[in-house]
Amino acid sequence: MSCKNEQKTQVVDPNTIEQGPILRETLTDKQLEQITYLYETFKEVDPTSKEKWIEDFKRDLNPDKEITIWMMMANAYTNFCKEKSISLATKKEVFKLVLTRSSFSEKEVLKHIELQYLTTEEAKSILADYTLKAKPITTYKK
């Protein structure tokens, strides 16, 4: 007899998720350099402090894997936003798209996000720049 641990994917309010413990005291110089780049890339649309970014990556089981995901998000974000004169509200919508895309397929993202500033074609173009497989965030119940 085999036991199969089935995992369900569901959307939850991120404000209801309790953070796990810090798993490492330090990060490598390369990781810190990448986190600084991510902070600089997203600081206009994400008010999280650089110190909090670093702390959050110290909580990750595999910070390099998480940094790779965020770097892909930064690539899709900057490819659309660079050299364009677009509003902060539009940039925030681009950020929301790429953040959601990191956890869901392009089809699911377009189904669940109501676009206010971007056209569907622009959204598809942004999402096409995110080429990693969707990876839902894993949470555990106490």
N, C-alpha and C positions, 0 to 999 in steps of 0.2 A: 504494500500500500504506500502510495507516495502522497506527500502533502504539497500542495501548491499554494504559495503565498500570492494571492491575487492582489494587485494594486489597482485602485481606481483613481482616475484623474478627475478632479473637480476644481471648480473655481472657488476660491475663498478670498475673503477680505484680508489683504496683507496686514492690516492693523490688528487682526486677531491672532497673528502668529507670534509666538514667543521665541526669542532668539536663543540659540544654543550657546554653550560655553565657548570661550576662547580656547582654541585647540593648540595654538603655537604662540610662543612669546615673540618670535621674530619672523620676518619675511626676508627673502633674498634681495640684494640690491636691484636685480633685474625686475623682480616682482614689484618692488616699491617704485621703480621707474615707470613701469606699465600702469600701476595704480594712479600715479601722478598724472600720466597722460589721460587716463579715463576721467579722473576728477576734472582736469582742465577742459576736456571735451564736453562734459555734461554739466558743468557747474552752472551754466545759464538756465538749464531746465530741471536740475535736481539740486535742491538746497543743502544736501548732505555735505558736511565738512570733510576736508581731506583726512583728518584724523579718524573720523567715523568710517570713511571708505576703508582705510587701513585696518581698523578694528574689525570691520565686517569680514574682510578677507582672512583675517586671523582665525575667524570662526569656521571657515570652510574646511571640510575634510580634505579637499583637493584644490588648493587655491589656484594652481596653474590651469586646471580645467575651467574653473570659474572665470579666470582672467581671460582665457581664450574666448569664452562666450561673450564677455563684455567687450573685448577687442573687436569681435565680429559686429556687435551692435554699434560700436563707435565707427567702424568702417561704413556701415549702411547709413548711419546718421550723417557723418561728414560728407559722404559722397553726394547726398542730397542737399545739404545745407551750405556747403562751401561755395563761395563766390556767388551767392544768391542773396538778394536783399529780401528776406522774409521776416515776418513778424515773430515775436516771441511765442505767441499762441500757436503759430504753425510749427515752430521748432518743438514746442511741447507735444504737439500731436505726432510729430515724427518720432520723438523719443518714446511716446506711449506705444506707437506701432512696433518699434524695434524691441522694446522691452517685452511686449506681449508675444512677439514673434519668437523670442528665445525659448518660450515655453509651449507655444502652439504652432500648428502648421499655418501656412499662408492663408489657406482657405478658412480655417477657424478664426484667424485674426480678422479677416475681412467680414466674417459673419457677425462677430461680436463687437467690433468697434464702429461706432457711428462717426463717420468723418464729418468734420465741421469746416476745416480749412483746406484740406487736400482733396484732389479729385481721386476717383478710384484708380485711374491710370497712374497718378503720382504715387499713390499708396502701393500699388503693385510693383512699381519701379523700385521703391525703397525696400520693400520686402524681398525682392529678387536679389538684392545685394547681401542679404543675410543667408548664407549658404550652409550653415550648420543644421543638423537635424534638431528639431524642437526637443527641448529637455525640460519637462515640468519640474518644478521645485519639489523636492521630497520633504515632507513634514512627518513628524511622528507624534502620535497621541501619547499623553502621559498615562 
